[in-house]
């Protein structure tokens, strides 16, 4: 039985390591290390990268330890020069995306994969490229660059869009094998953790941003697209316009958030967008992410949390309070109830929330005396 510690770069923030499933004594000891975290998708434990923590791990594992380098994938080329003909194909894709009224985010996500795809088959007629060749191309990316399942799907979606929507090829011909979807649960934070994050921010604008995301269960893009007029204080809701799937919806406007937003407005005086950059215009997604990362670090909680964790936590906390699942679905803007149902798997087994049917049966029939 051996523990594996992966040798990290000097500037790495976390030390990654793994232990056998049956190592219960080790597991009990490593859990005492501050800020330790286990990532289910990676199946790795991580602790802050300090000499002290490394020595602690070595002391716990003793001689049963293996120091190992992580396999490095090749870096994806940053600069790719396309021929004039391939550049024209990109223009056609962009025009089709505009004509179909897809979002600019779709173009941004498809452009990169298509640039590499067009470059790879630059000396071929793209209409002649077969399904097998396309699958082989995607497989090379998986092996060479160790791309994620999400990246695989983006590449396939971009290629399918080009062949089906731009070239007008039949859909079934490009029914490319998809990677098996990982059945991972979204990361959530407890109410105490959310409170720690929200109170770790002093700047009133930054505080208002994080409060708004959690209070309404918003995506980052939805937050950035909020206009001042979308805060419907008289009617008690936030109007979310043109969200994912181009759907409008309403979500909760907290009374506490409304007070905070009014204080924020007095100080910052935005002109059109609720949250604007220093030179006007929409606030940036990277700035929101930076605010959240700093708050997480200051609060010293789950380092794997993301801004989207606030949205997941919003849904889970509503469910814990007994809110109807269909109402949560409406607040989140999910088209399918199946998407919302994933939050039911996140609820803790808690007798104060869920009663055993045995208890209900015995209470109703007075069987406890038998």
C-alpha positions in Angstrom: 0.0 0.0 0.0 1.6 3.2 -1.2 0.7 6.9 -1.3 1.6 8.9 -4.4 2.6 12.6 -4.1 2.9 14.4 -7.4 5.9 16.7 -7.7 4.5 20.2 -8.4 6.1 23.3 -9.8 7.5 25.8 -7.2 4.8 28.3 -8.0 2.0 25.8 -7.8 -0.7 26.6 -5.3 -1.6 23.1 -4.2 0.2 19.8 -3.6 -1.7 16.9 -5.2 -1.6 13.3 -3.9 -3.5 10.1 -3.8 -3.9 7.3 -1.3 -5.5 3.8 -1.6 -9.2 3.6 -0.9 -8.6 1.2 2.1 -6.1 3.5 3.8 -8.5 4.6 6.6 -5.8 5.5 9.1 -4.0 7.8 6.6 -7.3 9.3 5.6 -8.1 10.2 9.2 -4.7 11.8 9.7 -4.6 13.9 6.4 -8.1 15.3 7.1 -6.5 17.1 10.1 -4.4 19.2 7.7 -5.9 22.7 7.3 -7.5 23.5 3.9 -7.3 19.9 2.6 -9.7 19.1 -0.2 -10.6 16.0 -2.2 -11.5 16.3 -5.9 -13.8 13.5 -7.1 -13.3 14.2 -10.8 -9.5 14.0 -10.5 -9.6 11.5 -7.6 -6.9 13.4 -5.9 -6.4 15.0 -2.5 -4.8 18.5 -2.4 -3.3 20.7 0.3 -1.7 24.2 0.1 1.8 24.0 -1.4 4.0 24.7 1.7 7.1 23.0 3.0 5.3 22.3 6.3 2.4 20.5 4.5 4.9 18.4 2.4 6.7 17.3 5.6 3.4 16.5 7.3 2.5 14.2 4.4 5.9 12.5 4.4 5.6 11.9 8.2 2.1 10.4 7.8 3.0 8.0 4.9 6.5 7.2 6.1 8.3 4.7 3.8 5.1 3.9 1.9 5.4 6.9 -0.4 6.2 7.4 -4.0 7.1 10.9 -5.4 5.9 11.1 -9.0 5.9 13.6 -11.8 2.6 14.3 -13.5 2.5 13.4 -17.2 2.6 16.7 -19.2 0.5 17.0 -22.3 1.8 18.9 -25.2 0.8 22.5 -25.4 -1.8 23.5 -28.0 -0.3 25.8 -30.6 -1.3 29.4 -29.9 -0.7 30.9 -33.4 -2.1 29.2 -36.5 -2.0 30.9 -39.9 -4.7 29.9 -42.3 -4.8 30.1 -46.1 -7.1 32.7 -47.7 -9.5 29.9 -48.7 -9.8 28.6 -45.1 -10.2 32.2 -43.8 -13.2 32.4 -46.2 -14.7 29.3 -44.7 -14.4 30.9 -41.2 -16.3 33.9 -42.6 -19.1 31.6 -43.8 -19.4 30.0 -40.4 -19.6 33.4 -38.7 -22.2 34.6 -41.2 -24.3 31.4 -40.6 -24.1 31.9 -36.8 -25.3 35.5 -37.2 -28.2 34.5 -39.6 -29.3 31.8 -37.2 -29.2 34.4 -34.4 -26.9 32.4 -32.2 -25.0 34.2 -29.5 -21.5 35.6 -29.9 -20.4 33.1 -27.3 -21.2 30.4 -29.8 -18.9 32.0 -32.4 -16.1 32.4 -29.8 -16.3 28.7 -28.8 -16.5 27.4 -32.4 -13.9 29.6 -34.0 -10.8 28.1 -32.2 -11.7 24.4 -32.9 -12.5 25.2 -36.5 -9.2 27.1 -37.0 -7.2 24.0 -36.0 -9.5 21.7 -38.0 -9.2 23.8 -41.2 -5.4 23.9 -40.7 -5.2 20.2 -40.3 -7.1 19.5 -43.6 -5.9 22.6 -45.4 -4.7 20.7 -48.4 -7.9 18.7 -48.7 -11.3 19.5 -50.0 -13.3 19.7 -46.8 -16.4 18.2 -48.4 -14.4 15.0 -49.0 -13.2 14.5 -45.4 -14.9 11.4 -44.1 -16.6 10.7 -40.7 -13.7 8.2 -39.9 -11.1 10.9 -40.6 -12.9 13.4 -38.4 -13.2 10.9 -35.5 -9.5 10.1 -36.0 -8.7 13.9 -35.8 -10.6 14.3 -32.6 -8.9 11.2 -31.1 -5.5 12.7 -31.9 -6.5 15.8 -29.9 -7.5 13.7 -26.9 -4.3 11.7 -26.9 -1.9 14.5 -27.8 -3.3 17.4 -25.7 -5.3 15.5 -23.0 -8.3 17.6 -23.6 -11.4 17.4 -21.4 -14.7 15.9 -22.3 -16.2 19.4 -22.5 -13.5 20.4 -25.0 -14.1 17.2 -27.0 -17.8 18.1 -27.3 -17.0 21.6 -28.3 -14.7 20.4 -31.1 -17.3 18.0 -32.4 -20.1 20.6 -32.2 -18.1 23.1 -34.2 -17.3 20.5 -36.9 -20.9 19.3 -37.1 -22.1 22.9 -37.3 -19.8 23.6 -40.3 -20.7 20.5 -42.2 -24.4 20.5 -41.4 -25.3 24.2 -41.3 -22.7 25.7 -43.7 -22.1 22.9 -46.2 -25.6 21.5 -45.8 -24.5 17.9 -45.3 -27.0 15.4 -43.8 -26.9 15.2 -40.0 -26.7 11.4 -39.7 -23.5 11.3 -41.7 -21.7 13.2 -39.0 -23.2 11.5 -36.0 -19.8 11.3 -34.4 -19.1 9.2 -31.3 -19.4 11.4 -28.2 -17.4 10.9 -25.0 -19.4 9.3 -22.1 -20.7 12.1 -20.0 -19.3 12.1 -16.5 -21.9 11.7 -13.8 -20.4 14.4 -11.5 -22.4 16.5 -9.1 -22.0 20.3 -9.1 -19.9 21.7 -6.3 -22.0 23.4 -3.7 -21.2 25.5 -0.6 -22.9 25.4 2.7 -24.8 28.5 3.9 -21.9 29.2 6.3 -19.4 29.0 3.5 -21.4 31.4 1.3 -21.8 33.8 4.2 -18.0 33.7 4.7 -17.4 34.5 1.1 -19.9 37.4 1.0 -18.6 38.9 4.2 -14.9 38.6 3.0 -15.5 41.4 0.5 -15.2 45.1 1.6 -15.7 47.0 -1.7 -19.4 47.8 -2.0 -19.5 47.1 -5.8 -17.8 43.7 -5.4 -20.0 42.9 -2.5 -23.1 43.8 -4.5 -21.9 41.6 -7.4 -21.5 38.4 -5.3 -24.7 39.0 -3.4 -26.7 39.4 -6.6 -25.3 36.2 -8.1 -26.1 34.1 -5.0 -29.4 35.9 -4.2 -30.9 35.3 -7.7 -29.1 32.1 -8.7 -27.5 33.9 -11.7 -24.9 32.9 -14.2 -22.0 35.3 -14.7 -23.3 36.3 -18.2 -26.7 37.0 -16.7 -25.2 39.2 -14.0 -23.2 41.2 -16.6 -26.3 41.7 -18.8 -28.4 43.2 -16.0 -29.6 46.7 -16.6 -30.6 49.1 -13.9 -34.2 48.8 -15.0 -34.1 45.0 -14.6 -34.2 45.4 -10.8 -37.9 45.6 -10.4 -38.1 46.8 -6.8 -41.8 47.6 -6.9 -42.8 44.2 -8.1 -40.1 42.4 -6.0 -38.2 40.5 -8.7 -35.1 40.6 -11.0 -35.8 40.5 -14.7 -33.2 38.3 -16.5 -33.4 39.1 -20.2 -32.1 36.9 -23.0 -30.5 34.3 -20.7 -29.1 30.9 -21.9 -31.3 29.7 -24.8 -32.5 33.3 -25.3 -35.1 32.9 -22.7 -36.4 35.7 -20.4 -37.2 34.9 -16.9 -37.8 36.3 -13.4 -35.9 35.5 -10.3 -36.0 36.4 -6.6 -35.1 40.0 -5.5 -34.0 39.7 -1.9 -35.0 42.6 0.4 -31.5 42.6 1.8 -30.0 42.7 -1.7 -32.3 45.6 -2.6 -30.9 47.6 0.3 -27.3 46.8 -0.7 -28.0 47.7 -4.4 -29.4 51.1 -3.4 -26.3 51.8 -1.3 -24.1 50.6 -4.2 -26.0 52.9 -6.7 -25.5 56.0 -4.5 -21.8 55.4 -4.5 -21.1 54.2 -8.0 -24.0 55.8 -10.0 -24.0 53.4 -13.0 -25.6 54.9 -16.1 -27.2 51.9 -17.9 -25.7 48.5 -17.0 -26.2 47.6 -13.3 -22.5 46.8 -13.1 -20.2 48.8 -15.3 -16.4 48.9 -15.8 -14.2 51.8 -15.0 -14.5 53.3 -18.5 -18.2 52.5 -18.8 -19.8 49.5 -20.6 -20.4 46.1 -19.1 -18.3 44.7 -16.3 -16.0 41.9 -17.4 -16.4 38.2 -16.5 -12.7 38.0 -15.6 -13.1 40.7 -13.0 -16.1 38.9 -11.4 -14.0 35.7 -11.2 -11.1 37.6 -9.7 -13.4 39.1 -7.0 -14.6 35.6 -6.2 -11.2 34.0 -6.0 -9.9 36.7 -3.7 -13.0 36.3 -1.4 -12.6 32.5 -1.3 -8.9 32.8 -0.4 -9.7 35.4 2.3 -12.5 33.2 3.7 -10.1 30.2 3.6 -12.8 27.8 2.3 -13.1 25.2 -0.5 -10.4 26.2 -3.1 -12.2 24.3 -5.9 -15.3 26.6 -5.6 -16.1 28.8 -8.6 -18.5 31.7 -9.2 -21.0 29.1 -10.6 -20.9 27.4 -7.2 -23.0 30.3 -5.9 -25.7 29.4 -8.4 -25.6 25.7 -7.5 -25.7 26.6 -3.8 -28.7 28.9 -4.4 -30.6 26.0 -5.9 -29.6 23.5 -3.2 -30.3 25.8 -0.3 -33.8 26.5 -1.7 -34.4 22.7 -2.0 -33.2 22.2 1.6 -35.8 24.8 2.7 -38.6 22.8 1.0 -39.1 24.9 -2.1 -40.9 23.1 -4.9 -38.5 21.7 -7.5 -40.6 23.1 -10.4 -40.3 26.6 -8.9 -36.6 26.2 -8.6 -36.5 25.1 -12.2 -38.3 28.3 -13.2 -35.9 30.5 -11.1 -32.9 28.9 -12.7 -34.3 29.0 -16.2 -33.9 25.3 -16.9 -35.8 24.0 -19.9 -35.9 20.4 -18.5 -36.8 19.4 -15.0 -34.1 16.7 -15.3 -31.5 19.4 -15.2 -32.9 20.7 -11.9 -33.3 17.3 -10.4 -29.5 16.8 -10.0 -29.7 19.1 -7.0 -31.8 16.4 -5.2 -28.7 14.3 -5.1 -26.8 17.0 -3.2 -29.1 17.0 -0.1 -27.5 15.7 3.0 -29.2 12.8 4.8 -30.7 14.8 7.6 -33.6 13.7 9.9 -34.7 17.3 10.3 -35.2 17.5 6.5 -36.3 14.0 5.6 -38.2 11.7 7.8 -37.9 8.0 7.6 -41.2 6.4 6.4 -40.9 4.1 9.4 -41.2 7.1 11.8 -44.2 8.4 9.9 -45.9 5.0 9.9 -45.3 4.5 13.6 -46.5 8.0 14.5 -49.6 7.7 12.4 -50.6 4.2 13.6 -49.3 4.5 17.1 -47.1 1.4 16.6 -44.3 2.7 18.7 -45.8 1.0 21.8 -45.9 -2.4 20.2 
